[in-house]
């Protein structure tokens, strides 16, 4: 098959996948008498025990529009991986987060994706529909690890209020590093000592102490971006989402690497290449195709509506 023929087949299939998922959203959210979600989507790879939902965004270049955000939600099955050692976790004075990372981890597997050029509410619709395919509303436990963006919190809490909301550990840790550099100077010993102490406290769930340390800084004499200046309020308002000691003990994941990796491998690998960019319609069709392909549903989706080559 020639490259041109392969391109036309791929684009045709992607367009059909995009029409299909938009019709699913219409039947559930737009029609005067919405149909039950069980009659709209086909269950695929249901999760019974622990599931996780993570969402984020990435940029693609569109012709005549410039760089636009692609929003993505990833649903994964979580399998707690317990340490073989029977030793109790030691105190933060003895063990740093970098050492403790090997103590206990959650393994995320069997990922499925939904990505598109959507606003937050549209992303919420497709997040919910993907969750219905995986039956995450029926699983025993559900978590959602994200970077704390308000739009992500809003759509996930609306769709799945039972989900345990968790701030991605690395985003929280990175924010502490930004504060320390602004307050004490990049590369200084005082900066390193301060941030390592706060990261240790945060790792062991002592968020209130971290908040107190942030408020104790002399912000009137700190020159920094507004985002960094808002760090005391950021941590204070998200304390329940940063109880990392409990989350690890309970087997919940604390990283949102699945969606960050998904943005790179599912979206950017194919759609962020040199060139003039994508037409919006073609980009949306390709995102629909990539979502199905990387979700492991290619064979099912292909045979449900094979594009005809003309």
N, C-alpha and C positions, 0 to 999 in steps of 0.2 A: 504494500500500500504506500502511495506517495505521501510526502509530508503534507501536501495540500489536502489530500483526501483525509488523512488522519486528523488534521486540524478541523476540518468541517464536521467529521463524525464527533469529535470531542466537544466542539462548540454546540452542536445539535443536542447532544446528550446533556450537557450542562444546562442549556436553556430549558430542557424538559424537567430536569431536577429542580431548577429555580421555580418554574411554574407550579410544580407539585408542592413545594414547601410553602409558596405563597398562597396556594389554594387551601392548604391545611390551616394556615393562620387565618385566612378569611372565614373558613367554616367555624372556627372556634371563637373568633373575636369580632367579626364584622357583621355576620348575618343576624337578622332580627331574632331568630330562634337558634342559638348556637347548639351544635351537636355535641354529645359527650365525647371527650377526648379519646376514649377507648374505641370509638367508631371512626376516628380520623387517622390515627397513626397505628402502625403495626409494631407490636412489641418486639424488640431486638436486643439480645444480650442483657436481660434484666439483672439487676443487682439486688441481692436479698439482704446482705449484712450491712456493710458500711460503704457509703458512696461519698464522693466529693465533687463539688461544682466550683470551678474557678473561671473567672472572666477577665478579659483585658482587651487592649486595642493595639493595632499596628497601622502603619501608613503604606498606602499604595498610590502610584501616580496615575491620575485620570486625565485623558485628553480634554483640553479646554476647561478643566476644573482645577488642576494642580493636585497637590498631595491631599488625600482624604483618608479618614480613619476607617479601618475595618475593625468591627467589633467581633469578638469570639468568646464563646463559652465552651468549656471542656468538661465532660462528665467522666469520672473514673471510678473504678472499683478500688477500694482501699483494703489492703491486707496488712495488719500490724505485724511487724517483724520484731519479735522480742529478743532481748539479749540472751546469750547462752550463759552469761555470768549470773550467779545468784546474789552478788553483792548489792547492797543498798546503794542508792544514789548518794554521793558524798556532797558535802556542803559547798557553796560557791567559793568559800575561802580556800578550798583545796583543789577543786576541779573547775576549769574554765569551760565555757560553751564549746570551744573548739575541741576539747577532749571529750566532752559529754555527747557530742554528735554521734559517736559510735555506739553509745549505750543502748539506744532504742530508736527505731525508725519505722515509719509507715511506708509500705511499698504501694505505689499507685500503678494500676494496670488496666487493660481493656478500655482504652480511651475512646470516646466518640466526640465529634466536633460539630459546631454550627458557627459559621462565619459569614458575614455579609456587610455590605455598605448600608448599615442601618443606624437609626437613632437609638437612644437607650430603650425606649418603649418597644420598638420593633425587635431589638435584641432580646428583650424580656419575653416576648411572645415565642420566639424560636428557642430560647433557653427552656421555657416550659414544655414546649412540644418535644424537644430532645429528651427532657427528663421523663416525659410520659413514655417514650420509646424504651427507656432504660428502667422504668418503673421505680424511680428513686423516691417517689412519694410513699411507696410501700416498703422500702427497705428499713431495716431495724434502726440504723442511725445514719445521719446525713450531716456532712460538714461543708463549709464553703470558705476556702482560703483565698484571699485577695489582697490587693495593695491598699485597700481602704478608700478607694475612689467612691464618692457619694452615689454616682449612678449605678455602680455595681451593687452596693449595699441595698439600694432601693429596689431594684428589679428582683434580686435574689430573695430578699426578705418578703417581697410581695408574692412571689411564686412559691417559695418554700419557707414559711415562717418557722418551721421546726428545725431548720438547719442551724448548726452551731457555727457562728461567724468567727473567723480567725484572721487576724492580720498576718500576712506573710512575714515570717521571721526576718528574712533578709532585707525587706523594706524597712522594718523597724530598726534593725541593726545599722543599716546605712544612714538612717536619719540621725541616729545618735552620733555617728562619725562626723556627719556634717556639722552638728552642733559643737562637737568638741574642737573641730578645726577652727570654727568661727570664734569660739570663746577663748581658746588657749593658743591658737596658732598651729598651722599645719606642720606636722613632724616634731612637735615639741614633746618632751617627756611628760609634762603635765597633761597634755591632750591625750596621750596614749593611756596614761594611768586612769584618767577620768572616764574615758569611754569604755575601757576594759572592765572597770568596776560596775558601770551602769549596765553593760551588756550581760555581765554575770548575774546581776540582780534580776534583770529582765528574764533571763533564761530560766531562773528558778521561781518565776511567778511573783516576784516582789515588785510589782508595778508601781505601787504607791510610793515606794522609796525612790524610784526613778523619777516619778512626777515631782516629788519634793526637791530632788537634786536639780531638775530642770528649772523649777520656779526660783531656786536659790541663786541662779546665775544672774549677773548684773547685766541685764539685757539693754539697759540704757547706754552701755559702753561697748556693745557688741555690734559690729558692722556685718550684716548678712542679708541674704534675700528674705523676702517676706515669708516664704514657705518655711524656711528654717526658723524664723522668729516665732512662728505659730506652733512650734514643736511642743511646748508645755501643754497647750490646749489639745493638740493632736493626741498625745499620750493619755491625758486625763480623760478625754471623752471616749477613749477606746480601751479602757482598762480591762473590761470583761472579755475583750477579743484578744488580749495579750497574756492570758494565763497559760504560758507555755509549759510550765511544769505539769499542770493538770492535763493539758492537751496531749502531751507526750505519754503521760501515764495511762491515759484512756485510749491510746492508740490512734489518735487523730493525726493527720498530716499537719505540718506547720509551714510548708512551702508551697508557693504557687507556680513552681517550675513547669508544671504540665501545660499551662496556658502560654507561658512565655516561650517554651519550646515549640508549642503548637503554632504560635504566630510566625516563628522562624521557619519551621519545617513544612507546615501546611500552606501558609500564605506567602511569605517572603521568598522562599526557595523557588517558587514558580512565577510569582507576580512582581518581584522587585528586581528586575533585570534591566540592563541598558536598553534604551529605546524611548519612543515618544509617549509611552504609557498606554493605558487601556481605555477603550470606550466603556462607559459606565455599564451598559447592558452586557457587554462581553465579560467585564470584570465580575459582575454579579453572577453570571452563569458559571464562570470558572470557579468562583468561591463555592457555589452549590455543588459542583462536581467534586472539588477537592474535599469538601466536608464529607461527602458520601464515601469517597475513595479511602480517605485516611481513617474513617470510622469502621472500615472493614465491611462495608455494605455494597461494594461495587457489583458483585455478581447478582445480588438481589435487585438492586436498583437498575442495573443494565437490562436484565430480562423483564423487568416490570414495564419498561418503555423504551425499546430499542430504537434509536434514531434511524431513519431511512436515508441512505446515501443516494442523492440524485445528481 
